Amino acid sequence: MEEKAQGNFPEPLQQWFEILQTNLPHLTRPQARVLAMWSYSLILTKRIGVTSNANFLSSYLGQDENTLRQRLREWYWEAEQKRGAKRRELDVTAIFPELLQWVLRLWSSQEKRILLAIDATTHKDVFVALTIHVVYRSCAIPIAWRILPANQSESWKPHWQELFECLKGSIPQDWKVIVMADRGLYASWLFQLIQDLGWHPFLRINQDGKFKLPNEDWQDLQTFITESGQQRSEEVFCFKHNTVRATLLARWVEGYEAPWYILTDLDAQEAQAAWYGMRSWIESGYRDLKQDGWQWESTRITNPKRAERVWLVMAVAMLWVLSEGSQSEDALYQKSQSSKSSAKGKTRSNRGFVRAISCFLRGLHVILAKLLKKQTVSLGPLTSFQGPVALSPQSLPL
């Protein structure tokens, strides 16, 4: 009766609601409706807060602002806190595999490889968020997360294990999945956990350990490469305690104080240490969730479980925005290439594609323009960028 009384949304919001309901079938219809409203409003307001979005939606939908504010709040509340006998609590962890599979359906069918990055980010002294992102075009799409109270000494290991377990089986076995993490997260159990999923760890390690080549003695990691400008890859045994047999990659970029040391199970002739530069895209993703985009740093939510549900709003909005942004980048690049080929008798430098603005910001602008022109809401493919932006000749074109 409630749904019938509310009627359909305005056409673009209705289209977005149907996209969410199709791709995230675990959601009930009321849950999908509120997620659609909030994420749609988030893209237009660039603020995650309940009050700001209730204010916008009140004007957009012609509904009472206080009623909308209550609907948004109850969406992330626990079941016992909600009014009514049939209220359901949103289980956000059940959405994680659906969210990842949605990304894969949008992924280029010719590119069966994907890059994940894991990291932790803090919110003041309230939360620490453990996150898994698909990194993409210098941005990142959250696909799984766990939010914990800050300043507590509990181990993160069981939480990482649960997050990866949620995603188990979500990616076809014939895909190549590379999982990157910074040196603060390295652990031998994490290396093995990633391998157990059929994925490839690509984990940075500290330089104060030891390694040894087969049939040789242990050496300090700092001797693996010794000068700026060097790079090397070898199959080694790494660490005297909790020893891992893996490929050790090292790269020392000129101008940097120290090299990268990376452990992976990829073949030494295939893996490139330069790929690790794409791990930093998760940092850009955090900025888009925070001050550059959704203003997560301004949230007043203090309950970790409620915060986890609100992150779903930001994640689906991010997916929509990056889908639009990447298509716009592709069109811009193709236009520049056509312009070069048609310039007769003129010599033009081939600098490749240079981002004047981020894929995230470009996607926001495209969506706003489409909504103003009353165009159909749809998500296009997440295509691997074809322009000359690779980090090395063999870099993954993600």
N, C-alpha and C positions, 0 to 999 in steps of 0.2 A: 504494500500500500504506500509506503514511504517513497519508493522509486517511482511509482505511477504519479504520485502527487508532484514530484519534482520535475517530471518530464525530461526531455532530452536537453543536453547542453547546446549552446551555440555550435554551429557546424564544425569549426576547426577543433574545438575542445572535444566534441563528440568523436571526431576522427582519432584524436590522440587517445581518448579513453578506449576505443575499440582496439587500437594498436597494443596498448598495455594489456588489455584483457586477453588478447590472442597470444601474446608472447610470455605472459606471466600467469599461466592458468591456475597456479596455486592460490592466487588472490580470489577472495569472494567478490561478488559484484560491488557491494558497498565499499570494500577496501580499494578496489580498482578505481572507483569513481573519485574517492578522496585523493588517491595518489595522482590521478589525472589532473584534478583541479590544482593541487598544490604544486606539482612539477611544472605544469603549464604556466601558472602564475609566477613561479620562481624564475623562469626564463625571462619573463617580462619585467619583473621587479628587481631581479638580481639580489634578492634578500630572502633568506630561508625562514625568517621569523614568522611565527603564527600571526601576530597582530598585523604586520605589513601585508601578508597575503590575504588575510580575511578582509582587510580594507579594500584591496584591489578587487577581489572576487565579489564583494558586495556590490560594487559599481558595475562590474562586468556581467554578473548574473542577475542583478536586481533582487538580491536576497538580503535578509537581515544580517548585519555584520556580526552581531554577537552570536547568532546561530551558527554562522560559518566558522567563527573562531572556536566554538565548542566542538564542531565536527572535526576540525583539524586536530584539536587536542585529543579528542577521544580516539582518533585514528592510531595514535602512538601510545595510548594508555594500556594498562593491563586490563584483562577482561573484567575483573572484579571491581574496577574503578569506573566502569561504564554504566550508563543507565540502560535499563531494559533487560529482559530475561535471555535474549538470544544473541547477545553481543559476543563477538569472537576476538581473541587476541591475535595480533599479527605475528606470525612466526617468520621472522625475516631470514633466518638461516635456510628455510625451505625454498626461498627465492633465489639463493645464490647460484645453484646449477642452472636454473631457468634463465637468469641474467646472462651467464656465460654462454649458454647455448644460443641466446638471442644474438649476442655479439658474433658468434660463429656463423649464424645464418646470414648475417649481413656481410661477412668477410668474403673476400674474393675467392671464388671457387677454384681458381688457378694457384692459390697461394696457401698451401696447407701447412703453414707454420705460423706460430704466434709467440709473442714475447710477453711474459708476465714479470712483474716486479713486486717484491714484498718489502714492507718497511713499517715503521711505527711513527706516528705523529702525535704531538701533544696538544691539548686545548687548555691553556693556562695551567692551573694546578688542579684541574677538575678531572680530565680524562686523558688516557692514552689510547689511541686507536691503532690496532694491528690490522694492516690492510693488504689485500692482494689486488693489484690493478693489471689490466691489459694496457701496456704502454703503446702509444700510437701517435705518430706525427708530433713529437715533442710535447704531447699531452698524455693523459692517463684516464682510464675508465675504471672506477671501482667495481669489482665483481664479488668480493667477499670481505668481511671485516668483523672484528670483534672489538668492542669498546669496554675498557676497564677503568676503574677508579685510578687516578694518578697517585703517585707517591706510595704505592704499596709494593711489598717485596715478593709477591707471589711469582712463581715461574711462568714465563710465557709459553713454555713448551707445549702443555696440553691444549692451549688455545690455538696455537699454530697447527697442531695435529688435527684438531676438530675442523678448522677452516679448510685444510687440504682434503680431509675426509668428505666434507660437504661437496667438494668439486670432483671427487673421484668418479670416473666414468663419463664426465660431461664432455670430454674432447675425444673424438674418434682416434683410434690407435694408430692410424696412418698419418696423423699430424705430428709435426715436430714442435714440441713445446719447450721453450727455454725459460728457466726461472732464475731471475737475478736478485741478489741481495747484497747490501753493503757489509763491510767487514764486522760491524757491531752485532750482526745477527748470525754470523757463521757458527755452525756446530756440526759435528760429524753426523748426529742423528738427523739434522735437517737435510744434509746431503743425501743420506740414505732414504729419507721420507720422500723426497722429490723423485729419486730413482724408482722407488716402489710404485709410483703412479705411472711409470713409463715415460716420465719427463726428464729433462736434462738440467741439472743444477749448473749455475754459472755464478759462483759465489766469491766475492772478494774476501781476502784474508789479510790478517796483519803480517808484517814483514819480520816479526821477531821469532818465528818458528824455525823448523828445520825440514829439509827434504833430502831425499837420496834417489839417485838413479839406480836402476837394477844392477846388482853386483858391485855397487860402489858404497862408500861410507857416507854417513850423514854429514850434511853441510848446512851452514846457515842460509836461510832464504835470501839474505841480503847479498849473497854471492852469486845468485842465479843470473842477475844482470847487475852491472856495476856503474854504468855511465848513462847519462841523459842521451836520448836518441836511440837507445837499444830496445829490442824486443826479442822474445824467445818463447818457444813452446816445446815442452817435453812431457813424456809420460813418466811419472815419478811416484814414489811413496812420500806422503807429506805428513809431518808431525810424528814425533816419537811416541806420544801418547794419543790414543784414539786415531791410529794411523789410517789414512785413506789412500787408496791407490787411484790416481786420477791424472788428468792432464793439467799441468801447471802452465799457465800463461802469464807472461810478464811484459809490461810495456811502460817505458819511461819517456814521457813526452817532454820535449825541450821546454824549459821555462818552469817546470814543476819541480817541487822539492824532492819528491819520492815517486817511485813507480807504482803501478797497479800490479798486484799479485792476485790471480784468479784461479780457482779450482773448478773444473768441469769434467764431465765424463765424455764429452765430445772428442772426436779424433784430433790429435795435435795438428794435423795438416788441414783440418777443416775450420776449427774454431779460430776466431780473431779476437785478440784482447780489446781491439777498438770497439767491439760491440758493446762493451761495458759502458761506454758513454751514453747509451740509451737508457741505462738505469736511472739517470738523473731526470728522465722525463716524469718519473713519479713525483719528484719535487715540484715540477711545474703543475702536475695534477693537484697537489695539495694547495698550491697558490690559487688555482681555479676554484677549488672548494671553499677557500677562505677569502682573502682580501681582493683577489682579482675577479672573483665570480660570485659565489653564493653567500659570502659573508658568514661562514660557519663560526668564525671566531667570536661573533656577537651573540651566539645562542645563549639563552638563559636556562636551558635544560641541564639538570644535574644528575638525572637518573641514567646510568649507562645503557640499560635495556631500551629505554625510550629513545636515547640518542641513536642507537643502532637502527631503529625503525626510521628515524628522520633521514639517516644517511641514504636510505633507499630512494627518497625523493630526489636527493642530489645526484644519485647514480643514474637514474633513468633520464633525468634532464641532461646530464653530461653526455649520455649516449646519443640522444637526439641532436645535441649541439655539434658534436664531433662528426656525426654522419653528414650533416649539412656543410660543415666547414671543410671537410675533405673533398666533397664534390666540387665546391667552389674553388678550392686550390687546384684540383685537376683541370677544371675549365680554364683557369687563369694560365696554368702552365702550357696547356695545349694551344691557347691563343698566342702566347709568346713564341712558341715554336713555329706556328704558322706564319707569324709576322717575320721571323728570321728567314724562313725559307722563301718568302715572297719578295724579300728585299734584294732586287737585282743589282748586281755590281757594287754592292755595299758590303764593307767588312764590319761585322758586329761581333763583339766579344761574347763568348758562350760562358757566361757566369753561372748558368743554371738557375734554379728557382731560389729566390731569396725571400724569406717571409718578412713582409712589412708589418704584419700583425699575426698573432698566433692563430692556429687552427680553431681554437676555442672561441676567440673573439670574432673571428670571421663567421663561424657558425651562428653565433648569437645575432649578428647583423643580418645574415641571410634569413633566419627564421622571422625576425621582426619584419623584414621587407615582404616576405611571403604572406604573413598574416595580414599586413596592411593591404596587400593586393588580393586578399581573399582566395589565395591558392590552396590546393589540397595539401593537407598534412600527410607526409609520408617520410620514411627513412630510407635513404638510398644506401648503396653498398659502401662498406668500409674497405676501400681499395688501397693496396700497397702503393705508395707514391712512386710514380714512374720517372720523376725528374732526377737529375744528377745530384742527389743530396746524400749519397752513401758516405758512411764514416770511413770506409776503406773499400777497395775494389770488390771484396767478397762480403761486404756487410749485408745483413738482413735488411731488405727494403721495407721497413715497417714505418 
